[in-house]
Amino acid sequence: MSLHHAEYMHVQCIGDAVDPSVERDWMITYMPLVKRVVRSLSSHAGSVMDRSDMEQIGLVGLLEALRRYGQPDAKFGAFASMRIRGAILDELRRLDWRPRTARQGAHRLRATERTLRRELGREPERAEVCKAMAISLDEYDRLQRDDCAEEFASFDAMIADGIDIAGQQAGPEKRAVDRATLARALLALDEREQKVIQLYYEFDLSLEEIARVLDLTAARICQVNKRALAKMRAVLEQD
């Protein structure tokens, strides 16, 4: 039995498929998508979960996506990525994947940035935040990465909740509404913010990979990401 078939058989026990042979073929077809999502999230997992476990959970998310979506089309990849990512992040949250000190540090960073934003009337510079928090630039970068991971997880959960309203099947009409709403939210972003979101969600790049593509530091990508997700969340919460 091939690796793909073995992984599929592991997931198949979740429930009875309408057509196991067709479902198996789709699972194999979209296996690379699972691997890309796992690669993009692996830096968030730390030592809590290894890649093979993340891939197994991602396969569960892929199977659920196939059963909710129906016949895959050109838009299925984006829908499945969200389900796969959501399944993995749910498990990481269940395992309390970030130490309490990391969560507290990220919250303190956000609070300091909000205070400085009010006082200065603009986005604070990295050095200004470091001075206010009495931390080094390296510590600031670490806190940014922790905060960035939490922001992505929170936003993914929000999107997943929107997709699964009342547990309904995501039919063509609802998928069209979801896509239109997300497209409108993306229009609220500037060019760099759009690129970061696209590289993360559409191309499943990690933060470090995005930083290399855009020739920026990972901490800077986190800053751009936070602004982008805040803008998108504001648009989505209006609907």
N, C-alpha and C positions, 0 to 999 in steps of 0.2 A: 504494500500500500504506500502511495506517495505521501510526502509530508503534508501537502495541501489536503489530500483526502483524509488523512489521519486527524488533522486539525478540524476539518469539517465534521467528522463523525463525533468528535468530542463535543461540539456545539449542538449537534442534532438532537441530543437528549433533552434539550430545553422544551421542546414541544413537537407536535406532529405537523409536518409540512404538508401542504396540499399536494405538491408534486415534488417529492424528494430529489428526483434526478435533475429537474430543472433548477431547483433551489441550490443543489450542490454545484451545478455549473456556474451559477451566478456568484456563489460564495468564492469559488476559485478565481473567477474573473476579477472580483474586487478585492482579492487578498492583498495586492500591492497597495491599495488605499489604506488598509488596516496598518500595514507596515509603515507607511508614510506618517500617519497620525501618531503612531507609537513613537517614531523617531522624533517628531516635533515635541512630544510631551515627556520624553525620557529625562530631560534635564530637570523637570518639575518633581519627578518621583524620588530622586535621590537614591537612598539605599532601601526604601520601603518596599519597592516592587521591581523585579527585574523585567527585561523586555519580553521574555517568553510569556510571563503571566499577563503582562499588559496586552500582548497580542491575543491571548485567549479571551480576555474580557472584551477586547475590541471586536473579536469575531461574534461575540454575543450581541454587541451593538449593531454589527452589520446584519446579522440575521433578523433582529427586530426591525431594522430599517427596511429590509426586503419585504417583510410581512406587513408592515404598515403602508409602505409606498405602493406596492403592486409592481406591475411590469416596469423594470428600470428603463429610463430614457436618458436623454442628454443632461437632464437636471438632477438625476439621481445621485451622482457623485457628491454634490454639495450637501444634499440631505443626509446621505449616509455618513459623510465626514462628521457632521454635527452629532449624529447618534453615536458613532464610534467614540468620538472625543468625550461626549457626555457620559457614556458608560464607564470609561476609564477614570474620568475625574470624579464620578460618584464613588467609585471604589477607593480612590486615593483619599477622598474626604472621609469615607467610612473608617479608613485605617489611620486617620488623624496624621496625614503625611507630612505636615509641617509642624516642627516643634513649637510649643507655646511661645518661646522667646522670639521666634521668627514672626509669628502672627502679631505679637505685641510690638515688635520693632517696626513692622510694616504699618500698623495703625498709628504709631507715634510719628512716623515719617509723613503720613497723609495729614495728620493734625497740624504738624509744623508747617507744611506747605500751605495749608489753608490759611493759617494765621499770617504767614508772610505775604500771601497773595492779597489779603485784606489790607495789611499795613502798607505794602509797596504799590498796590494798584496794578500789579503786573505779575507774570510768572517769575518766581524767585530763581536766581542762578544756583547752580550746584554748590558753589563756595558759600553762598549765603545760608543755604539750608544746613550745610556742614557746621558752620559757625554757630547757628542757632541751636543745633542739637549737640554740639561739642563732640563731633565724630570725625573720623578721617574720611578721605575720598574713597578709599577701599571699602570702608564700612557702609558708606552711602550707596555705593554700587551694589553691595550685597542686599541692602534693604530694598533698593529699587527692584531687584530681581525677584525678591520674595513678594513684594507688593504686586508686581506685574503678574506673577503666577496666580495670585488670588483674584486679580481683576479679570483675567481670562476665564477662570473657573466660574466666577459670579456671572459674567456675561453669557457664557455658554449655558448655564442653568436657566437664565432668563429666556434665551432663545428656545431652548428645549421645552420650557413650559408653554411658550407660545405655540409651538408646533403641535403639542399634545393636549390642546384644550379639551377637557372632559373626556380624554382618552379616545377621541374620535379618529377614525381613519383619515389620513391626510390625502383627501381626494384632489382632483385636478384644480377645482375652484379655490380650495383653501391653499394649495401650493402656490397658485398664482398670486393670491393675496399676500402670502408670506414673502414671496420674491419681490413684489412691488413695494412692500413695507421696508424690507431690508435695502432695496435700491434707493429708496427715498432717504433712509438713514445715512447711507454712504455719501449722498450728495451734500450732507452737512459737513463733510470732512474736506480738509485741504489735500493737495496732491500727495504730499508725503504721508499723511495719515492714511489715505486710501491705499497707498502702496503697502504700508505695513500690514494693514488688515487683510489685503488681498494675498500677500505672501504667506501670512499665517494661516488663514482659513481656506483659501483656494489651493495654494501650493503646499500647504502643510510644512512650511519651513520652521525650524526652531528659532528662538530669539537670537541665538548666536549666529545662525546662518543668515538671518535677515540683516543683522548688523554688518556682516561681511558684504552682502549684496549692496547695501546702501552706504557702505564705508563710514559707519558710525559705531559707537560703542554699544554694547548690549544695554547698559544703563540708559543711554540716550533713546534707544528703541523703546525701552519701558516707558519713558516719559511720553514719547509720541503715542504709544499704545494707550496709556491711561487717558490722555486727552481725547483720543479717537473714540474709545469705548464710552466715555462720559457723554460725548456728543450724540453718539448713536443711541445710547440708552435714553437720553432725553427725548429723542424723536420717537422711539418705539413706545415709550410710556405715555405718549400723547394719544395713541391708537386704542 
